[in-house]
């Protein structure tokens, strides 16, 4: 789980990616998500952990969205960021 979080953070953290659109960020994350989804698809007990990774991905995308928009509160507007990511085609690990 730590390595999965590190990979997500590597994609979403760099400030030089703030000029990226949400579509491009989602396009960068989707192959990683699809790979994890394929690997853990057979394990029924993995859903608990994969839900946590889904939540972490949404949290990181919210931080990206708010930095891009110069919002002072880092974690506000998480619903808007989630909707934009969903419309951009973000895949989920569970569901």
Secondary structure by P-SEA (a helix, b strand, c coil): caaaaaaaaaaccccccccccaaaaaaaaaaaaaaaaaaacccccaaaaaaaaaaaaaaaaaaaaaaaacccccccaaaaaaaaaaaaccccccc
